[in-house]
Amino acid sequence: MIWHILALVTACIWGSTFAASSILISAGLSPAEIMILRFMLAYLLMLPFSHKRMWPKSWRDEILFLCAGISGGSLYFLSENYAIKLTNFTSTVALIVCTCPILTALLHRTIWHDSHLSAKFIIGSATALLGVSMVVLNGVFVLDDNPWVILLSACAALFWSAYSNILNVLDRRYTSDIITRKVFFWGVVTMLPVCISDIAHGQSNLIQASAINWQLLANPEVVTTLFFLSVIASLGCFLTWNIVCKRLTVVTASNYLYFNPVTSLWMGAILLGERVTWPAIVGCAVTIAGVYLCNKRETSPKETKIQHI
C-alpha cells in the first residue's frame, strides 16, 4: 500500500508543476532554462549522497542512461513545451500526454510479452481517460486540430512511455539514486544545445550579452519556485518514481499519472485563480474510479527478469 501512496503523491506533485512553470515563464525564464536549471540543481544536490559509482557497469548501460535522460528529460520537456507554445488550447496537449499510462502498458507488452492487458485494465483506463477529459476540458469543450500540436503532444507521451520502460531494465542493475542522478546528468547535457540556441538568438532573459541576470534569480518568487521544481518535483519525485517503478510494475505505477491533470486543475485554481467547473469536479471522481479499477487485479504478475538487452 505504501508504494501506491508514494506513486500517487509523486504524480500529484508533478501535476502542480504546470502552475509553477507558468510562474517562472511569466517572470522571464524560457522552458529550456527552467528544465536545465531544475535538473542541474537537482544533480548537484545529489552528488554528495550518490558519488560512489560514477560510471556504469558497461558502455551499453551508459547508452541506456543516455536514452533515459533524453526520453524522460530533454525530449519529453521540449516536445510538450513546444506543443503548448503552438496552441491556444493547452487542453489538447494535456489530454494527449495523459495517454502515457496506456502507451506504457502497450509498449511494455510489445517488448516483453510477459503480461496481458486485462479487461479491468482496459475498462479502468477508458474510465480514467474519460475523467481526465472532463478535468482537462473544464467545461469548455474545445480542442486544437493543429497537426503539429497533436504530433508533438503524442511524441511527449511516447517519450515518457519509453523512459518508463527503460527504467524496467535499469532497475534490475542499479539503485534508484544512481539512475536518478544519471537521468539528470544526461537530461542537462542534451538540453544544453537548446539553451545555447536560445541565448544566441536573444530569446533568454536569464543570460544576456554573456552576463547572468542576477536580478531575475534574486526574485524571491523565482527562487522559491525553482527550489520547489528542483528539490521536490525533480530530485524528490524522480527518485520516488524510480523507486515505485522498481517496487510496483512500470505499468501499475504509470496509472497514477492520470492524477496529473487533477492536481494541475486545483493548483491552477489556487495559485493562478483559474476557474473550476462542475464537469471538472465530476471528472476528478471519475478519474479516481478509473485508476482504482486499473490497479484492482486479482493477481499481480511479476515482470520477467531481464538479463541482457
VEXDREN-2710 file (C-alpha; in Angstrom, 1 decimal):
% VEXDREN-2710
k/r/px/py/pz
1/MET/0.0/0.0/0.0
2/ILE/2.8/2.4/0.9
3/TRP/4.2/2.2/-2.7
4/HIS/0.8/3.0/-4.2
5/ILE/0.5/6.1/-1.9
6/LEU/4.0/7.2/-2.9
7/ALA/3.2/6.8/-6.6
8/LEU/0.0/8.9/-6.0
9/VAL/1.8/11.6/-4.1
10/THR/4.6/11.8/-6.8
11/ALA/2.0/12.1/-9.6
12/CYS/0.1/14.8/-7.7
13/ILE/3.3/16.8/-7.2
14/TRP/4.1/16.6/-10.8
15/GLY/0.6/17.8/-11.6
16/SER/1.4/21.0/-9.7
17/THR/4.5/21.8/-11.8
18/PHE/2.4/23.3/-14.6
19/ALA/1.3/26.2/-12.4
20/ALA/4.9/26.5/-11.0
21/SER/6.4/26.6/-14.5
22/SER/3.8/29.2/-15.6
23/ILE/5.1/31.5/-12.7
24/LEU/8.7/31.2/-13.9
25/ILE/7.7/31.7/-17.6
26/SER/5.9/34.9/-16.6
27/ALA/9.0/36.0/-14.7
28/GLY/11.0/35.7/-17.9
29/LEU/12.6/32.2/-18.0
30/SER/12.3/30.1/-21.1
31/PRO/11.0/26.5/-20.9
32/ALA/14.5/25.2/-21.8
33/GLU/16.1/27.3/-19.0
34/ILE/13.5/26.1/-16.5
35/MET/14.2/22.5/-17.3
36/ILE/18.0/22.8/-17.3
37/LEU/18.1/24.8/-14.0
38/ARG/15.9/22.3/-12.2
39/PHE/17.8/19.3/-13.4
40/MET/21.2/20.9/-12.9
41/LEU/20.4/21.9/-9.3
42/ALA/18.9/18.5/-8.6
43/TYR/22.1/16.8/-9.9
44/LEU/24.4/18.9/-7.9
45/LEU/22.4/18.3/-4.7
46/MET/22.6/14.5/-5.4
47/LEU/26.4/14.3/-5.8
48/PRO/27.3/14.4/-2.1
49/PHE/25.0/11.5/-1.4
50/SER/25.4/9.5/-4.6
51/HIS/29.0/9.5/-5.9
52/LYS/30.4/6.0/-5.1
53/ARG/29.5/4.7/-8.6
54/MET/30.0/7.4/-11.2
55/TRP/30.4/5.1/-14.1
56/PRO/28.1/2.3/-15.3
57/LYS/29.0/-1.4/-15.5
58/SER/29.2/-1.3/-19.3
59/TRP/29.1/1.2/-22.2
60/ARG/25.7/-0.4/-23.1
61/ASP/24.3/0.7/-19.8
62/GLU/25.6/4.2/-20.4
63/ILE/23.7/4.3/-23.6
64/LEU/20.6/3.2/-21.7
65/PHE/21.2/6.1/-19.2
66/LEU/21.6/8.5/-22.1
67/CYS/18.3/7.2/-23.6
68/ALA/16.6/7.6/-20.3
69/GLY/17.9/11.2/-19.9
70/ILE/16.7/12.1/-23.4
71/SER/13.3/10.4/-23.2
72/GLY/12.4/11.3/-19.7
73/GLY/14.2/14.7/-19.7
74/SER/15.1/16.8/-22.7
75/LEU/12.9/15.4/-25.5
76/TYR/9.9/15.0/-23.2
77/PHE/10.0/18.5/-21.9
78/LEU/10.8/20.0/-25.3
79/SER/8.0/18.3/-27.2
80/GLU/5.4/19.1/-24.5
81/ASN/6.5/22.8/-24.1
82/TYR/6.7/23.4/-27.9
83/ALA/3.2/21.9/-28.3
84/ILE/1.9/24.3/-25.6
85/LYS/3.7/27.1/-27.3
86/LEU/2.0/26.4/-30.7
87/THR/-1.5/26.1/-29.3
88/ASN/-4.1/28.3/-27.7
89/PHE/-5.8/25.2/-26.2
90/THR/-3.5/23.6/-23.7
91/SER/-6.3/21.1/-23.0
92/THR/-5.3/19.3/-26.3
93/VAL/-1.7/18.8/-25.1
94/ALA/-2.7/17.7/-21.6
95/LEU/-5.3/15.2/-22.9
96/ILE/-2.9/13.6/-25.4
97/VAL/0.0/13.5/-22.9
98/CYS/-2.3/11.7/-20.4
99/THR/-2.3/8.7/-22.7
100/CYS/1.1/7.9/-21.1
101/PRO/-0.2/5.0/-18.9
102/ILE/-1.9/3.2/-21.8
103/LEU/1.1/3.7/-24.1
104/THR/3.5/2.5/-21.4
105/ALA/1.4/-0.7/-20.9
106/LEU/1.2/-1.3/-24.7
107/LEU/5.0/-0.7/-25.2
108/HIS/5.7/-3.0/-22.2
109/ARG/3.5/-5.7/-23.6
110/THR/5.0/-5.4/-27.0
111/ILE/8.6/-5.6/-25.9
112/TRP/8.5/-8.3/-23.2
113/HIS/5.3/-10.3/-23.8
114/ASP/5.2/-11.1/-20.1
115/SER/1.8/-9.6/-19.2
116/HIS/-1.6/-9.2/-20.7
117/LEU/-3.9/-6.2/-20.7
118/SER/-6.9/-7.4/-18.7
119/ALA/-10.5/-6.3/-19.2
120/LYS/-10.3/-4.4/-15.9
121/PHE/-7.2/-2.6/-17.0
122/ILE/-8.8/-1.6/-20.4
123/ILE/-12.1/-0.5/-18.8
124/GLY/-10.3/1.3/-16.0
125/SER/-8.0/3.1/-18.4
126/ALA/-11.0/4.2/-20.6
127/THR/-12.8/5.4/-17.4
128/ALA/-9.7/7.3/-16.2
129/LEU/-9.3/8.9/-19.6
130/LEU/-12.9/10.0/-19.6
131/GLY/-12.4/11.6/-16.2
132/VAL/-9.2/13.2/-17.4
133/SER/-11.0/14.6/-20.4
134/MET/-13.7/16.2/-18.1
135/VAL/-11.0/17.7/-15.9
136/VAL/-8.8/19.0/-18.8
137/LEU/-11.7/20.5/-20.8
138/ASN/-13.1/22.0/-17.5
139/GLY/-16.5/22.8/-19.0
140/VAL/-15.1/24.2/-22.3
141/PHE/-15.2/21.6/-25.0
142/VAL/-12.7/23.0/-27.4
143/LEU/-9.6/21.2/-28.8
144/ASP/-6.9/22.2/-31.3
145/ASP/-6.7/20.4/-34.6
146/ASN/-3.3/21.7/-35.5
147/PRO/-1.4/18.5/-36.6
148/TRP/1.9/19.8/-35.2
149/VAL/0.3/20.2/-31.8
150/ILE/-1.1/16.7/-31.9
151/LEU/2.2/15.3/-33.2
152/LEU/4.3/17.0/-30.5
153/SER/1.9/16.0/-27.7
154/ALA/1.9/12.4/-28.9
155/CYS/5.7/12.4/-29.0
156/ALA/5.8/13.7/-25.4
157/ALA/3.6/10.8/-24.3
158/LEU/5.7/8.3/-26.3
159/PHE/9.0/9.7/-24.8
160/TRP/7.7/9.3/-21.3
161/SER/6.4/5.8/-22.1
162/ALA/9.9/4.9/-23.4
163/TYR/11.5/6.3/-20.3
164/SER/9.3/4.2/-18.1
165/ASN/10.2/1.0/-20.0
166/ILE/13.9/1.8/-19.9
167/LEU/13.6/2.0/-16.1
168/ASN/12.3/-1.5/-16.3
169/VAL/15.8/-2.6/-17.5
170/LEU/17.9/-0.2/-15.4
171/ASP/16.0/-1.0/-12.1
172/ARG/17.5/-4.6/-12.2
173/ARG/21.1/-3.4/-12.4
174/TYR/21.3/-0.1/-10.5
175/THR/20.0/1.5/-7.4
176/SER/17.3/4.3/-7.7
177/ASP/19.7/7.1/-6.7
178/ILE/22.2/6.2/-9.4
179/ILE/19.5/6.0/-12.1
180/THR/18.0/9.4/-11.0
181/ARG/21.5/11.0/-10.9
182/LYS/22.4/9.8/-14.4
183/VAL/19.0/10.8/-15.8
184/PHE/19.6/14.4/-14.5
185/PHE/23.1/14.4/-16.0
186/TRP/22.1/13.4/-19.5
187/GLY/19.0/15.5/-19.4
188/VAL/21.1/18.6/-18.7
189/VAL/23.7/17.6/-21.4
190/THR/21.2/17.0/-24.1
191/MET/19.2/20.2/-23.3
192/LEU/22.3/22.5/-23.4
193/PRO/22.3/22.9/-27.2
194/VAL/18.7/24.3/-27.0
195/CYS/19.7/26.6/-24.2
196/ILE/22.7/27.9/-26.1
197/SER/20.5/28.4/-29.2
198/ASP/18.0/30.5/-27.1
199/ILE/20.9/32.7/-25.8
200/ALA/22.4/33.1/-29.3
201/HIS/19.0/34.2/-30.7
202/GLY/18.4/36.6/-27.9
203/GLN/15.5/34.6/-26.5
204/SER/16.9/34.3/-23.0
205/ASN/16.2/36.7/-20.2
206/LEU/18.5/34.8/-17.8
207/ILE/21.7/35.3/-19.8
208/GLN/22.1/38.4/-21.9
209/ALA/25.3/39.8/-23.5
210/SER/27.3/37.0/-21.8
211/ALA/26.1/38.2/-18.4
212/ILE/23.8/36.5/-15.9
213/ASN/20.7/38.4/-14.9
214/TRP/21.2/38.1/-11.2
215/GLN/18.2/40.4/-10.5
216/LEU/15.9/37.7/-12.0
217/LEU/17.5/35.0/-9.8
218/ALA/17.2/37.2/-6.8
219/ASN/13.4/37.4/-7.1
220/PRO/12.0/35.6/-4.1
221/GLU/9.1/34.1/-6.1
222/VAL/11.6/32.8/-8.7
223/VAL/13.9/31.3/-6.1
224/THR/11.1/29.7/-4.2
225/THR/9.5/28.2/-7.3
226/LEU/12.9/27.0/-8.6
227/PHE/13.5/25.3/-5.3
228/PHE/10.2/23.5/-5.5
229/LEU/10.8/22.4/-9.1
230/SER/14.4/21.3/-8.4
231/VAL/14.4/19.8/-5.0
232/ILE/10.8/18.5/-4.7
233/ALA/9.5/18.0/-8.2
234/SER/12.8/16.8/-9.8
235/LEU/15.1/15.4/-7.1
236/GLY/12.4/14.1/-4.8
237/CYS/9.9/12.9/-7.4
238/PHE/12.2/11.4/-9.9
239/LEU/13.8/9.4/-7.1
240/THR/10.5/8.2/-5.6
241/TRP/9.2/7.5/-9.1
242/ASN/12.2/5.2/-9.9
243/ILE/11.6/3.5/-6.5
244/VAL/7.9/2.9/-7.1
245/CYS/8.6/1.6/-10.6
246/LYS/11.0/-0.8/-9.0
247/ARG/8.6/-1.9/-6.3
248/LEU/5.5/-1.9/-8.5
249/THR/5.5/-2.6/-12.2
250/VAL/6.0/0.3/-14.5
251/VAL/2.5/-0.3/-15.8
252/THR/0.9/-0.1/-12.3
253/ALA/2.9/3.0/-11.3
254/SER/2.1/4.8/-14.6
255/ASN/-1.6/4.5/-13.9
256/TYR/-1.2/7.2/-11.2
257/LEU/-0.1/9.7/-13.9
258/TYR/-3.8/10.1/-14.6
259/PHE/-3.9/12.3/-11.5
260/ASN/-1.6/14.9/-13.1
261/PRO/-4.4/17.0/-14.6
262/VAL/-6.5/16.6/-11.4
263/THR/-3.7/18.3/-9.3
264/SER/-3.0/20.8/-12.1
265/LEU/-6.6/21.8/-12.0
266/TRP/-6.7/22.6/-8.3
267/MET/-3.2/24.2/-8.2
268/GLY/-4.2/26.4/-11.1
269/ALA/-7.3/27.5/-9.2
270/ILE/-5.3/28.2/-6.0
271/LEU/-2.1/29.8/-7.5
272/LEU/-3.3/31.3/-10.8
273/GLY/-7.0/31.9/-10.0
274/GLU/-8.3/29.7/-12.8
275/ARG/-11.9/28.7/-12.9
276/VAL/-13.1/25.2/-11.8
277/THR/-16.4/23.9/-13.2
278/TRP/-18.7/21.1/-12.1
279/PRO/-17.8/18.9/-15.0
280/ALA/-14.2/19.1/-13.9
281/ILE/-15.1/18.2/-10.3
282/VAL/-17.1/15.2/-11.5
283/GLY/-14.1/14.3/-13.8
284/CYS/-11.9/14.1/-10.7
285/ALA/-14.2/11.5/-9.2
286/VAL/-14.4/9.5/-12.5
287/THR/-10.6/9.6/-12.8
288/ILE/-10.2/8.2/-9.2
289/ALA/-12.6/5.4/-10.0
290/GLY/-10.8/4.6/-13.3
291/VAL/-7.4/4.4/-11.6
292/TYR/-8.8/2.2/-8.8
293/LEU/-10.2/-0.2/-11.4
294/CYS/-6.9/-0.2/-13.3
295/ASN/-5.0/-1.3/-10.2
296/LYS/-7.6/-3.7/-8.8
297/ARG/-6.3/-7.0/-10.0
298/GLU/-6.8/-10.5/-8.7
299/THR/-3.2/-11.3/-9.4
300/SER/-0.1/-9.2/-9.8
301/PRO/2.1/-10.9/-12.4
302/LYS/5.7/-10.3/-11.9
303/GLU/7.7/-8.8/-14.7
304/THR/10.2/-11.1/-16.4
305/LYS/13.7/-10.7/-15.1
306/ILE/15.9/-9.3/-17.9
307/GLN/19.5/-10.3/-18.0
308/HIS/20.6/-8.7/-21.3
309/ILE/19.4/-6.1/-23.7
END
